[in-house]
Amino acid sequence: MSMIAGHLEPYLVLSGLLFSIGSFGFLARRNAISMLMSVEIMLNAVNIAVVAFGAFVPALAGQGIAFAMLIIAVAAAEATVGLAIIIAIYRNRKTPLVDEYDTMRQ
Amino acid sequence: MPLPDTLPLIGITWADALFMLLGGVAVAGALGVVLGRDIIRNGLLLILTLGAIAGIYVMLGAAILAGAQVLVYIGAISVLILFAIMLTQSKAAPAKLNFQTQAVPAALISALLALIFAVTLGGGGWNATVFDGTPPPEGTRGAADALFGPYLLAFEVASVLLLAAVIGGIYLASLPRAGQIGAEEEEERR
């Protein structure tokens, strides 16, 4: 009898752990691309939770995968635009560090 | 000869051991992405983390999603991120301090968030089925029924969003030509 892999909660805890790690990276890193990578980790954490609900809760069967597919598509769009913005800013400011993007502070 | 039901000596089932392995790799890789100093290694560890998460999807019976994860995340987004890292790599950036000044409060908030997640998510009461082993493979029928039934509008909107994002990405990446000339003139004035 499986103690971990057959239950819903371990997957949710793993998802929460990954989400917390990603949120720390998003808040603490200075490099804009590192922040984007942290966002990707957070999106994946949410995906794990969604798929786990779809697999374990009978009323949600099939919907978990569909939802996660949509999340992956939106994440791809987000990564495209985000990286394009970062590269566009980098060309003007010559730095990827977000705390040096302070033109609007004055 | 058939494999024994549990791992020899420890008494953990194979599914549990696989979950612990994949989950451990995912969490360790994510920590490496967030805490590492060398940004190229962060990008490569992100690929490792995403691969472990694809393994988790397979354990959850969503093989189609694991395929999508490998194609979209590992194949496309990671390569895009690695390219962006290489394009924005300057000699000064990785050697400097790589955390904001707000890193300590951010760590506290994230630890609090993890605690709240652990308490609320691990508490149970989800009306979830308990499987012997891992959940059975779901196939694609249920997902397709959901995606092309109640979520059809969301599906179509996602496709339009992807198109818009691609066009926007091209526009943004080709935009700074004018700004670049302006920036060069500014440097000359200095």
Interface residues (C-beta under 8 A of the other chain):
Chain A: M1 S2 M3 I4 A5 G6 H7 L8 E9 P10 Y11 L12 V13 L14 S15 G16 L17 L18 F19 S20 I21 G22 S23 F24 G25 L27 A28 R29 R30 N31 A32 I33 S34 L36 M37 S38 E40 I41 N44 N47 I48 A49 V51 A52 F53 G54 A55 F56 V57 P58 A61 G62 Q63 G64 I65 A66 F67 A68 M69 L70 I72 A73 V74 A75 A76 A77 E78 A79 T80 V81 L83 A84 I85 I86 I87 A88 Y90 R91 N92 K94 T95 P96 L97 D99
Chain B: I12 T13 A15 D16 L18 F19 M20 G23 A26 V27 A30 L31 V33 V34 I39 N42 G43 L46 T49 L50 I53 I56 Y57 M59 L60 G61 A62 I64 L65 A68 Q69 V72 Y73 A76 I77 L80 I81 A84 I85 L87 T88 S90 A92 A93 K96 L97 N98 F99 Q100 Q102 A103 A106 A107 I109 S110 A111 L113 A114 F117 A118 L121 G122 G123 G124 W126 N127 A128 T129 V130 F131 D132 G133 T134 P135 E138 T140 R141 G142 A143 A144 D145 A146 L147 Y151 A154 F155 A158 S159 L161 L162 A164 A165 V166 G168 G169 I170 L172 A173 L175 P176 G179 Q180 A183
